[in-house]
Amino acid sequence: MTTHDIDISDDTSGKDAEISDIVSGIETCDRMIEMAESRLNGRIRNAEHERIRIQYIKAISTHLRTKRSYLKDRELEEMAETVA
């Protein structure tokens, strides 16, 4: 069965799936942020380690932007449900 063969006649299941994907994305971002933050502890005495530290900070920033996007999508879904 290909994606073209799937019948999407029930909108509520699609919305539930979208919300589930959003929640899953938020949880993934949280785990990635925690993992990167755990790597930032300690003192850096080496230039190479400082470059790695900067990459972790950039990763945290990227995951925070992604999480913010997921939260915005979830808020829009909730507003759409309220209006409907």
PDB file of N, CA, C and O in Angstrom:
ATOM      1  N   MET A   1       0.851  -1.172   0.000  1.00  0.00           N
ATOM      2  CA  MET A   1       0.000   0.000   0.000  1.00  0.00           C
ATOM      3  C   MET A   1       0.899   1.239   0.000  1.00  0.00           C
ATOM      4  O   MET A   1       1.799   1.356   0.832  1.00  0.00           O
ATOM      5  N   THR A   2       0.660   2.137  -0.910  1.00  0.00           N
ATOM      6  CA  THR A   2       1.413   3.386  -0.957  1.00  0.00           C
ATOM      7  C   THR A   2       0.645   4.474  -0.229  1.00  0.00           C
ATOM      8  O   THR A   2      -0.504   4.280   0.167  1.00  0.00           O
ATOM      9  N   THR A   3       1.283   5.608  -0.058  1.00  0.00           N
ATOM     10  CA  THR A   3       0.609   6.700   0.640  1.00  0.00           C
ATOM     11  C   THR A   3      -0.572   7.228  -0.156  1.00  0.00           C
ATOM     12  O   THR A   3      -1.475   7.844   0.410  1.00  0.00           O
ATOM     13  N   HIS A   4      -0.575   6.993  -1.468  1.00  0.00           N
ATOM     14  CA  HIS A   4      -1.688   7.452  -2.285  1.00  0.00           C
ATOM     15  C   HIS A   4      -2.923   6.585  -2.118  1.00  0.00           C
ATOM     16  O   HIS A   4      -4.035   7.020  -2.420  1.00  0.00           O
ATOM     17  N   ASP A   5      -2.735   5.348  -1.635  1.00  0.00           N
ATOM     18  CA  ASP A   5      -3.845   4.430  -1.450  1.00  0.00           C
ATOM     19  C   ASP A   5      -4.568   4.606  -0.122  1.00  0.00           C
ATOM     20  O   ASP A   5      -5.621   4.006   0.092  1.00  0.00           O
ATOM     21  N   ILE A   6      -4.027   5.408   0.757  1.00  0.00           N
ATOM     22  CA  ILE A   6      -4.617   5.566   2.079  1.00  0.00           C
ATOM     23  C   ILE A   6      -5.811   6.517   1.993  1.00  0.00           C
ATOM     24  O   ILE A   6      -5.715   7.606   1.427  1.00  0.00           O
ATOM     25  N   ASP A   7      -6.933   6.086   2.562  1.00  0.00           N
ATOM     26  CA  ASP A   7      -8.141   6.904   2.602  1.00  0.00           C
ATOM     27  C   ASP A   7      -8.153   7.696   3.900  1.00  0.00           C
ATOM     28  O   ASP A   7      -8.188   7.123   4.989  1.00  0.00           O
ATOM     29  N   ILE A   8      -8.124   9.001   3.778  1.00  0.00           N
ATOM     30  CA  ILE A   8      -8.159   9.855   4.965  1.00  0.00           C
ATOM     31  C   ILE A   8      -9.539  10.509   5.012  1.00  0.00           C
ATOM     32  O   ILE A   8      -9.714  11.656   4.603  1.00  0.00           O
ATOM     33  N   SER A   9     -10.497   9.763   5.514  1.00  0.00           N
ATOM     34  CA  SER A   9     -11.862  10.271   5.567  1.00  0.00           C
ATOM     35  C   SER A   9     -12.211  10.839   6.932  1.00  0.00           C
ATOM     36  O   SER A   9     -13.156  11.617   7.060  1.00  0.00           O
ATOM     37  N   ASP A  10     -11.451  10.453   7.955  1.00  0.00           N
ATOM     38  CA  ASP A  10     -11.731  10.909   9.307  1.00  0.00           C
ATOM     39  C   ASP A  10     -10.694  11.947   9.704  1.00  0.00           C
ATOM     40  O   ASP A  10      -9.535  11.600   9.936  1.00  0.00           O
ATOM     41  N   ASP A  11     -11.089  13.222   9.788  1.00  0.00           N
ATOM     42  CA  ASP A  11     -10.167  14.301  10.104  1.00  0.00           C
ATOM     43  C   ASP A  11      -9.642  14.234  11.526  1.00  0.00           C
ATOM     44  O   ASP A  11      -8.532  14.697  11.789  1.00  0.00           O
ATOM     45  N   THR A  12     -10.411  13.667  12.454  1.00  0.00           N
ATOM     46  CA  THR A  12      -9.973  13.647  13.848  1.00  0.00           C
ATOM     47  C   THR A  12      -8.748  12.770  14.026  1.00  0.00           C
ATOM     48  O   THR A  12      -7.876  13.103  14.828  1.00  0.00           O
ATOM     49  N   SER A  13      -8.651  11.659  13.306  1.00  0.00           N
ATOM     50  CA  SER A  13      -7.471  10.808  13.446  1.00  0.00           C
ATOM     51  C   SER A  13      -6.246  11.522  12.907  1.00  0.00           C
ATOM     52  O   SER A  13      -5.155  11.375  13.456  1.00  0.00           O
ATOM     53  N   GLY A  14      -6.406  12.286  11.851  1.00  0.00           N
ATOM     54  CA  GLY A  14      -5.291  13.061  11.317  1.00  0.00           C
ATOM     55  C   GLY A  14      -4.820  14.121  12.289  1.00  0.00           C
ATOM     56  O   GLY A  14      -3.617  14.334  12.442  1.00  0.00           O
ATOM     57  N   LYS A  15      -5.755  14.788  12.950  1.00  0.00           N
ATOM     58  CA  LYS A  15      -5.398  15.802  13.944  1.00  0.00           C
ATOM     59  C   LYS A  15      -4.709  15.178  15.136  1.00  0.00           C
ATOM     60  O   LYS A  15      -3.734  15.722  15.653  1.00  0.00           O
ATOM     61  N   ASP A  16      -5.219  14.023  15.580  1.00  0.00           N
ATOM     62  CA  ASP A  16      -4.593  13.325  16.701  1.00  0.00           C
ATOM     63  C   ASP A  16      -3.168  12.928  16.344  1.00  0.00           C
ATOM     64  O   ASP A  16      -2.259  13.036  17.168  1.00  0.00           O
ATOM     65  N   ALA A  17      -2.979  12.470  15.117  1.00  0.00           N
ATOM     66  CA  ALA A  17      -1.640  12.073  14.673  1.00  0.00           C
ATOM     67  C   ALA A  17      -0.713  13.276  14.629  1.00  0.00           C
ATOM     68  O   ALA A  17       0.446  13.187  15.034  1.00  0.00           O
ATOM     69  N   GLU A  18      -1.226  14.410  14.133  1.00  0.00           N
ATOM     70  CA  GLU A  18      -0.412  15.623  14.085  1.00  0.00           C
ATOM     71  C   GLU A  18      -0.022  16.066  15.486  1.00  0.00           C
ATOM     72  O   GLU A  18       1.134  16.416  15.724  1.00  0.00           O
ATOM     73  N   ILE A  19      -0.964  16.056  16.409  1.00  0.00           N
ATOM     74  CA  ILE A  19      -0.676  16.459  17.782  1.00  0.00           C
ATOM     75  C   ILE A  19       0.315  15.482  18.406  1.00  0.00           C
ATOM     76  O   ILE A  19       1.220  15.894  19.132  1.00  0.00           O
ATOM     77  N   SER A  20       0.152  14.207  18.130  1.00  0.00           N
ATOM     78  CA  SER A  20       1.080  13.198  18.637  1.00  0.00           C
ATOM     79  C   SER A  20       2.488  13.441  18.091  1.00  0.00           C
ATOM     80  O   SER A  20       3.469  13.323  18.826  1.00  0.00           O
ATOM     81  N   ASP A  21       2.586  13.781  16.806  1.00  0.00           N
ATOM     82  CA  ASP A  21       3.880  14.093  16.205  1.00  0.00           C
ATOM     83  C   ASP A  21       4.499  15.325  16.845  1.00  0.00           C
ATOM     84  O   ASP A  21       5.707  15.368  17.076  1.00  0.00           O
ATOM     85  N   ILE A  22       3.686  16.314  17.128  1.00  0.00           N
ATOM     86  CA  ILE A  22       4.173  17.539  17.754  1.00  0.00           C
ATOM     87  C   ILE A  22       4.702  17.239  19.147  1.00  0.00           C
ATOM     88  O   ILE A  22       5.791  17.683  19.511  1.00  0.00           O
ATOM     89  N   VAL A  23       3.934  16.486  19.926  1.00  0.00           N
ATOM     90  CA  VAL A  23       4.358  16.132  21.286  1.00  0.00           C
ATOM     91  C   VAL A  23       5.647  15.311  21.238  1.00  0.00           C
ATOM     92  O   VAL A  23       6.560  15.533  22.034  1.00  0.00           O
ATOM     93  N   SER A  24       5.717  14.377  20.316  1.00  0.00           N
ATOM     94  CA  SER A  24       6.922  13.563  20.160  1.00  0.00           C
ATOM     95  C   SER A  24       8.122  14.433  19.792  1.00  0.00           C
ATOM     96  O   SER A  24       9.223  14.230  20.304  1.00  0.00           O
ATOM     97  N   GLY A  25       7.905  15.393  18.913  1.00  0.00           N
ATOM     98  CA  GLY A  25       8.977  16.306  18.534  1.00  0.00           C
ATOM     99  C   GLY A  25       9.459  17.145  19.697  1.00  0.00           C
ATOM    100  O   GLY A  25      10.659  17.371  19.853  1.00  0.00           O
ATOM    101  N   ILE A  26       8.527  17.607  20.512  1.00  0.00           N
ATOM    102  CA  ILE A  26       8.886  18.404  21.689  1.00  0.00           C
ATOM    103  C   ILE A  26       9.698  17.559  22.663  1.00  0.00           C
ATOM    104  O   ILE A  26      10.706  18.023  23.197  1.00  0.00           O
ATOM    105  N   GLU A  27       9.268  16.327  22.896  1.00  0.00           N
ATOM    106  CA  GLU A  27       9.989  15.438  23.808  1.00  0.00           C
ATOM    107  C   GLU A  27      11.393  15.142  23.284  1.00  0.00           C
ATOM    108  O   GLU A  27      12.347  15.102  24.061  1.00  0.00           O
ATOM    109  N   THR A  28      11.525  14.937  21.992  1.00  0.00           N
ATOM    110  CA  THR A  28      12.839  14.691  21.396  1.00  0.00           C
ATOM    111  C   THR A  28      13.741  15.903  21.570  1.00  0.00           C
ATOM    112  O   THR A  28      14.913  15.764  21.923  1.00  0.00           O
ATOM    113  N   CYS A  29      13.201  17.088  21.324  1.00  0.00           N
ATOM    114  CA  CYS A  29      13.988  18.311  21.508  1.00  0.00           C
ATOM    115  C   CYS A  29      14.439  18.457  22.953  1.00  0.00           C
ATOM    116  O   CYS A  29      15.581  18.838  23.210  1.00  0.00           O
ATOM    117  N   ASP A  30      13.552  18.157  23.899  1.00  0.00           N
ATOM    118  CA  ASP A  30      13.917  18.236  25.317  1.00  0.00           C
ATOM    119  C   ASP A  30      15.075  17.302  25.646  1.00  0.00           C
ATOM    120  O   ASP A  30      16.013  17.684  26.346  1.00  0.00           O
ATOM    121  N   ARG A  31      15.001  16.057  25.130  1.00  0.00           N
ATOM    122  CA  ARG A  31      16.085  15.098  25.390  1.00  0.00           C
ATOM    123  C   ARG A  31      17.398  15.561  24.777  1.00  0.00           C
ATOM    124  O   ARG A  31      18.451  15.435  25.402  1.00  0.00           O
ATOM    125  N   MET A  32      17.348  16.092  23.570  1.00  0.00           N
ATOM    126  CA  MET A  32      18.563  16.556  22.899  1.00  0.00           C
ATOM    127  C   MET A  32      19.166  17.757  23.623  1.00  0.00           C
ATOM    128  O   MET A  32      20.386  17.866  23.744  1.00  0.00           O
ATOM    129  N   ILE A  33      18.319  18.649  24.099  1.00  0.00           N
ATOM    130  CA  ILE A  33      18.798  19.819  24.845  1.00  0.00           C
ATOM    131  C   ILE A  33      19.457  19.369  26.140  1.00  0.00           C
ATOM    132  O   ILE A  33      20.536  19.851  26.484  1.00  0.00           O
ATOM    133  N   GLU A  34      18.822  18.452  26.860  1.00  0.00           N
ATOM    134  CA  GLU A  34      19.400  17.955  28.109  1.00  0.00           C
ATOM    135  C   GLU A  34      20.760  17.288  27.864  1.00  0.00           C
ATOM    136  O   GLU A  34      21.705  17.493  28.625  1.00  0.00           O
ATOM    137  N   MET A  35      20.845  16.492  26.798  1.00  0.00           N
ATOM    138  CA  MET A  35      22.093  15.813  26.494  1.00  0.00           C
ATOM    139  C   MET A  35      23.197  16.823  26.174  1.00  0.00           C
ATOM    140  O   MET A  35      24.320  16.686  26.660  1.00  0.00           O
ATOM    141  N   ALA A  36      22.889  17.823  25.370  1.00  0.00           N
ATOM    142  CA  ALA A  36      23.884  18.829  25.021  1.00  0.00           C
ATOM    143  C   ALA A  36      24.289  19.646  26.243  1.00  0.00           C
ATOM    144  O   ALA A  36      25.466  19.959  26.418  1.00  0.00           O
ATOM    145  N   GLU A  37      23.314  19.993  27.091  1.00  0.00           N
ATOM    146  CA  GLU A  37      23.624  20.764  28.293  1.00  0.00           C
ATOM    147  C   GLU A  37      24.531  19.974  29.239  1.00  0.00           C
ATOM    148  O   GLU A  37      25.395  20.552  29.898  1.00  0.00           O
ATOM    149  N   SER A  38      24.338  18.676  29.305  1.00  0.00           N
ATOM    150  CA  SER A  38      25.178  17.865  30.196  1.00  0.00           C
ATOM    151  C   SER A  38      26.632  17.879  29.742  1.00  0.00           C
ATOM    152  O   SER A  38      27.536  17.689  30.556  1.00  0.00           O
ATOM    153  N   ARG A  39      26.863  18.099  28.470  1.00  0.00           N
ATOM    154  CA  ARG A  39      28.222  18.144  27.934  1.00  0.00           C
ATOM    155  C   ARG A  39      28.909  19.482  28.185  1.00  0.00           C
ATOM    156  O   ARG A  39      30.118  19.601  27.989  1.00  0.00           O
ATOM    157  N   LEU A  40      28.158  20.481  28.611  1.00  0.00           N
ATOM    158  CA  LEU A  40      28.726  21.811  28.795  1.00  0.00           C
ATOM    159  C   LEU A  40      29.343  22.020  30.170  1.00  0.00           C
ATOM    160  O   LEU A  40      29.995  23.038  30.401  1.00  0.00           O
ATOM    161  N   ASN A  41      29.153  21.091  31.073  1.00  0.00           N
ATOM    162  CA  ASN A  41      29.699  21.229  32.418  1.00  0.00           C
ATOM    163  C   ASN A  41      31.212  21.048  32.396  1.00  0.00           C
ATOM    164  O   ASN A  41      31.755  20.318  31.567  1.00  0.00           O
ATOM    165  N   GLY A  42      31.866  21.716  33.305  1.00  0.00           N
ATOM    166  CA  GLY A  42      33.308  21.552  33.419  1.00  0.00           C
ATOM    167  C   GLY A  42      34.066  22.713  32.821  1.00  0.00           C
ATOM    168  O   GLY A  42      33.507  23.575  32.143  1.00  0.00           O
ATOM    169  N   ARG A  43      35.333  22.707  33.088  1.00  0.00           N
ATOM    170  CA  ARG A  43      36.209  23.760  32.621  1.00  0.00           C
ATOM    171  C   ARG A  43      36.874  23.369  31.311  1.00  0.00           C
ATOM    172  O   ARG A  43      37.270  22.217  31.134  1.00  0.00           O
ATOM    173  N   ILE A  44      36.997  24.310  30.401  1.00  0.00           N
ATOM    174  CA  ILE A  44      37.622  24.058  29.111  1.00  0.00           C
ATOM    175  C   ILE A  44      39.024  24.678  29.126  1.00  0.00           C
ATOM    176  O   ILE A  44      39.180  25.877  29.356  1.00  0.00           O
ATOM    177  N   ARG A  45      40.020  23.859  28.882  1.00  0.00           N
ATOM    178  CA  ARG A  45      41.405  24.337  28.881  1.00  0.00           C
ATOM    179  C   ARG A  45      42.049  24.182  27.511  1.00  0.00           C
ATOM    180  O   ARG A  45      43.201  24.574  27.325  1.00  0.00           O
ATOM    181  N   ASN A  46      41.345  23.634  26.576  1.00  0.00           N
ATOM    182  CA  ASN A  46      41.912  23.303  25.280  1.00  0.00           C
ATOM    183  C   ASN A  46      41.083  23.999  24.198  1.00  0.00           C
ATOM    184  O   ASN A  46      39.856  24.037  24.290  1.00  0.00           O
ATOM    185  N   ALA A  47      41.737  24.543  23.185  1.00  0.00           N
ATOM    186  CA  ALA A  47      41.027  25.252  22.115  1.00  0.00           C
ATOM    187  C   ALA A  47      40.092  24.318  21.343  1.00  0.00           C
ATOM    188  O   ALA A  47      38.992  24.719  20.964  1.00  0.00           O
ATOM    189  N   GLU A  48      40.517  23.096  21.111  1.00  0.00           N
ATOM    190  CA  GLU A  48      39.676  22.135  20.398  1.00  0.00           C
ATOM    191  C   GLU A  48      38.417  21.816  21.205  1.00  0.00           C
ATOM    192  O   GLU A  48      37.320  21.725  20.655  1.00  0.00           O
ATOM    193  N   HIS A  49      38.591  21.648  22.504  1.00  0.00           N
ATOM    194  CA  HIS A  49      37.426  21.399  23.349  1.00  0.00           C
ATOM    195  C   HIS A  49      36.490  22.598  23.370  1.00  0.00           C
ATOM    196  O   HIS A  49      35.275  22.433  23.467  1.00  0.00           O
ATOM    197  N   GLU A  50      37.036  23.788  23.281  1.00  0.00           N
ATOM    198  CA  GLU A  50      36.201  24.993  23.240  1.00  0.00           C
ATOM    199  C   GLU A  50      35.381  25.023  21.948  1.00  0.00           C
ATOM    200  O   GLU A  50      34.215  25.418  21.968  1.00  0.00           O
ATOM    201  N   ARG A  51      35.970  24.616  20.841  1.00  0.00           N
ATOM    202  CA  ARG A  51      35.216  24.549  19.573  1.00  0.00           C
ATOM    203  C   ARG A  51      34.073  23.537  19.687  1.00  0.00           C
ATOM    204  O   ARG A  51      32.972  23.778  19.193  1.00  0.00           O
ATOM    205  N   ILE A  52      34.339  22.422  20.332  1.00  0.00           N
ATOM    206  CA  ILE A  52      33.289  21.413  20.535  1.00  0.00           C
ATOM    207  C   ILE A  52      32.196  21.980  21.431  1.00  0.00           C
ATOM    208  O   ILE A  52      31.010  21.770  21.175  1.00  0.00           O
ATOM    209  N   ARG A  53      32.584  22.690  22.465  1.00  0.00           N
ATOM    210  CA  ARG A  53      31.619  23.311  23.377  1.00  0.00           C
ATOM    211  C   ARG A  53      30.714  24.287  22.621  1.00  0.00           C
ATOM    212  O   ARG A  53      29.505  24.327  22.849  1.00  0.00           O
ATOM    213  N   ILE A  54      31.304  25.063  21.730  1.00  0.00           N
ATOM    214  CA  ILE A  54      30.527  26.006  20.921  1.00  0.00           C
ATOM    215  C   ILE A  54      29.534  25.251  20.039  1.00  0.00           C
ATOM    216  O   ILE A  54      28.409  25.714  19.850  1.00  0.00           O
ATOM    217  N   GLN A  55      29.927  24.106  19.500  1.00  0.00           N
ATOM    218  CA  GLN A  55      29.011  23.305  18.683  1.00  0.00           C
ATOM    219  C   GLN A  55      27.827  22.798  19.513  1.00  0.00           C
ATOM    220  O   GLN A  55      26.698  22.753  19.024  1.00  0.00           O
ATOM    221  N   TYR A  56      28.084  22.419  20.757  1.00  0.00           N
ATOM    222  CA  TYR A  56      26.978  22.002  21.636  1.00  0.00           C
ATOM    223  C   TYR A  56      26.029  23.168  21.898  1.00  0.00           C
ATOM    224  O   TYR A  56      24.811  22.988  21.926  1.00  0.00           O
ATOM    225  N   ILE A  57      26.581  24.344  22.086  1.00  0.00           N
ATOM    226  CA  ILE A  57      25.740  25.525  22.312  1.00  0.00           C
ATOM    227  C   ILE A  57      24.894  25.801  21.074  1.00  0.00           C
ATOM    228  O   ILE A  57      23.715  26.134  21.194  1.00  0.00           O
ATOM    229  N   LYS A  58      25.475  25.668  19.898  1.00  0.00           N
ATOM    230  CA  LYS A  58      24.723  25.847  18.655  1.00  0.00           C
ATOM    231  C   LYS A  58      23.622  24.783  18.529  1.00  0.00           C
ATOM    232  O   LYS A  58      22.517  25.077  18.072  1.00  0.00           O
ATOM    233  N   ALA A  59      23.931  23.557  18.935  1.00  0.00           N
ATOM    234  CA  ALA A  59      22.930  22.482  18.879  1.00  0.00           C
ATOM    235  C   ALA A  59      21.762  22.795  19.804  1.00  0.00           C
ATOM    236  O   ALA A  59      20.604  22.592  19.438  1.00  0.00           O
ATOM    237  N   ILE A  60      22.061  23.286  20.997  1.00  0.00           N
ATOM    238  CA  ILE A  60      21.002  23.660  21.938  1.00  0.00           C
ATOM    239  C   ILE A  60      20.126  24.743  21.329  1.00  0.00           C
ATOM    240  O   ILE A  60      18.900  24.678  21.409  1.00  0.00           O
ATOM    241  N   SER A  61      20.754  25.732  20.725  1.00  0.00           N
ATOM    242  CA  SER A  61      20.008  26.829  20.102  1.00  0.00           C
ATOM    243  C   SER A  61      19.084  26.305  18.996  1.00  0.00           C
ATOM    244  O   SER A  61      17.924  26.707  18.903  1.00  0.00           O
ATOM    245  N   THR A  62      19.604  25.421  18.173  1.00  0.00           N
ATOM    246  CA  THR A  62      18.802  24.847  17.093  1.00  0.00           C
ATOM    247  C   THR A  62      17.617  24.063  17.646  1.00  0.00           C
ATOM    248  O   THR A  62      16.501  24.187  17.143  1.00  0.00           O
ATOM    249  N   HIS A  63      17.854  23.260  18.673  1.00  0.00           N
ATOM    250  CA  HIS A  63      16.769  22.468  19.255  1.00  0.00           C
ATOM    251  C   HIS A  63      15.742  23.352  19.951  1.00  0.00           C
ATOM    252  O   HIS A  63      14.551  23.041  19.948  1.00  0.00           O
ATOM    253  N   LEU A  64      16.189  24.440  20.540  1.00  0.00           N
ATOM    254  CA  LEU A  64      15.227  25.363  21.153  1.00  0.00           C
ATOM    255  C   LEU A  64      14.341  26.018  20.101  1.00  0.00           C
ATOM    256  O   LEU A  64      13.141  26.188  20.319  1.00  0.00           O
ATOM    257  N   ARG A  65      14.923  26.388  18.960  1.00  0.00           N
ATOM    258  CA  ARG A  65      14.115  26.952  17.877  1.00  0.00           C
ATOM    259  C   ARG A  65      13.112  25.930  17.366  1.00  0.00           C
ATOM    260  O   ARG A  65      11.954  26.262  17.117  1.00  0.00           O
ATOM    261  N   THR A  66      13.555  24.690  17.211  1.00  0.00           N
ATOM    262  CA  THR A  66      12.662  23.628  16.746  1.00  0.00           C
ATOM    263  C   THR A  66      11.543  23.397  17.754  1.00  0.00           C
ATOM    264  O   THR A  66      10.382  23.252  17.373  1.00  0.00           O
ATOM    265  N   LYS A  67      11.888  23.364  19.033  1.00  0.00           N
ATOM    266  CA  LYS A  67      10.882  23.161  20.081  1.00  0.00           C
ATOM    267  C   LYS A  67       9.869  24.294  20.058  1.00  0.00           C
ATOM    268  O   LYS A  67       8.668  24.057  20.184  1.00  0.00           O
ATOM    269  N   ARG A  68      10.346  25.525  19.898  1.00  0.00           N
ATOM    270  CA  ARG A  68       9.446  26.678  19.832  1.00  0.00           C
ATOM    271  C   ARG A  68       8.488  26.530  18.655  1.00  0.00           C
ATOM    272  O   ARG A  68       7.308  26.864  18.767  1.00  0.00           O
ATOM    273  N   SER A  69       8.987  26.035  17.539  1.00  0.00           N
ATOM    274  CA  SER A  69       8.143  25.815  16.365  1.00  0.00           C
ATOM    275  C   SER A  69       7.077  24.755  16.655  1.00  0.00           C
ATOM    276  O   SER A  69       5.912  24.929  16.297  1.00  0.00           O
ATOM    277  N   TYR A  70       7.479  23.655  17.306  1.00  0.00           N
ATOM    278  CA  TYR A  70       6.508  22.621  17.679  1.00  0.00           C
ATOM    279  C   TYR A  70       5.450  23.179  18.635  1.00  0.00           C
ATOM    280  O   TYR A  70       4.262  22.896  18.486  1.00  0.00           O
ATOM    281  N   LEU A  71       5.884  23.963  19.605  1.00  0.00           N
ATOM    282  CA  LEU A  71       4.925  24.537  20.556  1.00  0.00           C
ATOM    283  C   LEU A  71       3.945  25.468  19.856  1.00  0.00           C
ATOM    284  O   LEU A  71       2.757  25.490  20.174  1.00  0.00           O
ATOM    285  N   LYS A  72       4.455  26.233  18.903  1.00  0.00           N
ATOM    286  CA  LYS A  72       3.583  27.128  18.146  1.00  0.00           C
ATOM    287  C   LYS A  72       2.569  26.321  17.335  1.00  0.00           C
ATOM    288  O   LYS A  72       1.393  26.678  17.273  1.00  0.00           O
ATOM    289  N   ASP A  73       3.033  25.221  16.708  1.00  0.00           N
ATOM    290  CA  ASP A  73       2.119  24.359  15.947  1.00  0.00           C
ATOM    291  C   ASP A  73       1.056  23.752  16.853  1.00  0.00           C
ATOM    292  O   ASP A  73      -0.116  23.684  16.481  1.00  0.00           O
ATOM    293  N   ARG A  74       1.463  23.308  18.044  1.00  0.00           N
ATOM    294  CA  ARG A  74       0.506  22.716  18.974  1.00  0.00           C
ATOM    295  C   ARG A  74      -0.516  23.759  19.411  1.00  0.00           C
ATOM    296  O   ARG A  74      -1.704  23.454  19.514  1.00  0.00           O
ATOM    297  N   GLU A  75      -0.070  24.979  19.668  1.00  0.00           N
ATOM    298  CA  GLU A  75      -0.986  26.042  20.071  1.00  0.00           C
ATOM    299  C   GLU A  75      -1.985  26.343  18.946  1.00  0.00           C
ATOM    300  O   GLU A  75      -3.169  26.561  19.203  1.00  0.00           O
ATOM    301  N   LEU A  76      -1.502  26.353  17.707  1.00  0.00           N
ATOM    302  CA  LEU A  76      -2.401  26.596  16.581  1.00  0.00           C
ATOM    303  C   LEU A  76      -3.421  25.473  16.427  1.00  0.00           C
ATOM    304  O   LEU A  76      -4.581  25.732  16.109  1.00  0.00           O
ATOM    305  N   GLU A  77      -2.999  24.223  16.651  1.00  0.00           N
ATOM    306  CA  GLU A  77      -3.923  23.088  16.593  1.00  0.00           C
ATOM    307  C   GLU A  77      -4.994  23.217  17.675  1.00  0.00           C
ATOM    308  O   GLU A  77      -6.173  22.967  17.425  1.00  0.00           O
ATOM    309  N   GLU A  78      -4.576  23.607  18.871  1.00  0.00           N
ATOM    310  CA  GLU A  78      -5.533  23.761  19.964  1.00  0.00           C
ATOM    311  C   GLU A  78      -6.514  24.892  19.691  1.00  0.00           C
ATOM    312  O   GLU A  78      -7.698  24.788  20.011  1.00  0.00           O
ATOM    313  N   MET A  79      -6.018  25.970  19.099  1.00  0.00           N
ATOM    314  CA  MET A  79      -6.911  27.085  18.753  1.00  0.00           C
ATOM    315  C   MET A  79      -7.909  26.655  17.677  1.00  0.00           C
ATOM    316  O   MET A  79      -9.080  27.030  17.727  1.00  0.00           O
ATOM    317  N   ALA A  80      -7.445  25.870  16.708  1.00  0.00           N
ATOM    318  CA  ALA A  80      -8.336  25.383  15.643  1.00  0.00           C
ATOM    319  C   ALA A  80      -9.426  24.494  16.233  1.00  0.00           C
ATOM    320  O   ALA A  80     -10.580  24.562  15.810  1.00  0.00           O
ATOM    321  N   GLU A  81      -9.062  23.655  17.214  1.00  0.00           N
ATOM    322  CA  GLU A  81     -10.058  22.803  17.855  1.00  0.00           C
ATOM    323  C   GLU A  81     -11.056  23.636  18.624  1.00  0.00           C
ATOM    324  O   GLU A  81     -12.247  23.325  18.621  1.00  0.00           O
ATOM    325  N   THR A  82     -10.601  24.691  19.285  1.00  0.00           N
ATOM    326  CA  THR A  82     -11.494  25.557  20.044  1.00  0.00           C
ATOM    327  C   THR A  82     -12.488  26.257  19.122  1.00  0.00           C
ATOM    328  O   THR A  82     -13.669  26.372  19.450  1.00  0.00           O
ATOM    329  N   VAL A  83     -12.017  26.715  17.988  1.00  0.00           N
ATOM    330  CA  VAL A  83     -12.868  27.403  17.026  1.00  0.00           C
ATOM    331  C   VAL A  83     -13.884  26.422  16.418  1.00  0.00           C
ATOM    332  O   VAL A  83     -15.042  26.775  16.193  1.00  0.00           O
ATOM    333  N   ALA A  84     -13.440  25.207  16.161  1.00  0.00           N
ATOM    334  CA  ALA A  84     -14.319  24.209  15.536  1.00  0.00           C
ATOM    335  C   ALA A  84     -15.290  23.699  16.549  1.00  0.00           C
ATOM    336  O   ALA A  84     -16.123  22.850  16.233  1.00  0.00           O
TER     337      ALA A  84
END
